[in-house]
């Protein structure tokens, strides 16, 4: 009964002997008592504010903007994982990479 987790049906050797002879009478089951969990432990510590906890201590960084000097057409793969950017001012590079033997 231990293997099948039926602990409430386990018998002692004397009880089993009476059961085999037909003289055993089951005992009344114990009343089920629900487990009451204990309250969670919480450590009592003081809250110390951090030194620079003020709002607005730093200035916001400006986002980068494209100046328009070079226009990116795409990215070419020369061989295996070698990525090469193709810009509008050098379109011949894209043609050379496309004709390259592998």
N, C-alpha and C positions, 0 to 999 in steps of 0.2 A: 504494500500500500504506500510505502514511502516513495517508491519509484514513480508511481502514478499520481503522486501528490494528494492522496486521499488520507491525510493524517487522522481525520475524524473517524475513519473506519478501521484503524489499526487495533489489534487485539494482543493481549499478553498471551503467554503460553497456556496459562490456566483457562483463560477465556476461550482460546481456540479449542482446547480439549473438551470443554463443555459444549461448544458449538458443534463439534463433530459428533458428539453423543446425542445431540438434540435437546440438551438441557439448558442451553444458554438463552438468556433473554436480554435483548438490547437495553442499554441504559438510556435514560432520558437525556436528550441533547442539552448541552449548556446553552444558556441564552446568549445571543450574539451581542457583543458590546462593540460599538463603533469606536474606532480609534480617533481620538481628538488630537490633532497636531499641535505641537507647542508653538508659541509665537516665534517668528523669525528673529534671529539675533541681529541687533543693529548696534554697532559701536557708537558710543557717544563721543563725538569730536566737535570741536568748535570750528566754525566756518571762518577762514581767514581770507579776505579778498586779496587778489593778486595785485602787485604793485602798479602795473600799467593797465588797470581794468577800465579806464575812462574811455568813452566813445569818441571817435574822431581824432585820435592821436596822430594819424598819418594821413598824408594826402593821397588821393586816388591817382593811380598811374593811368596815363592816357593810352588808349589802345592804338596800336600801330596802324598806319594807313598807307595804302599803296600809292607811290609817287607817280607811277606811270612811265618810268624811264625805260623799262624792258618789259615786253609782253611775253608771258610764258604760253607757248602753244601746246606743249604736252611733255610727256616723259617717254623716252625711248629706252628699250632694253638692248644693250650692245651684245653681250653674251652672258649666259647664265643669269646672275642676279645683279649685273652692273647696270644701274639706272643712270641715264644721262638726260638732263633737262634740255629741251629744245625751245629756243627763244625766237621771236619773230625776226630779229636782225640777222640770224644765221640759219636760214631755211635749208641751205645746202648741207648742213650737218645731218638733218633728218634724212635726206636723200642718200648720203654716204652710208649712214647706219643701216638703211633699208637694203642697200646693195651689198653689204658686207657678207662675206662667206662665213658659214658656220662650221 
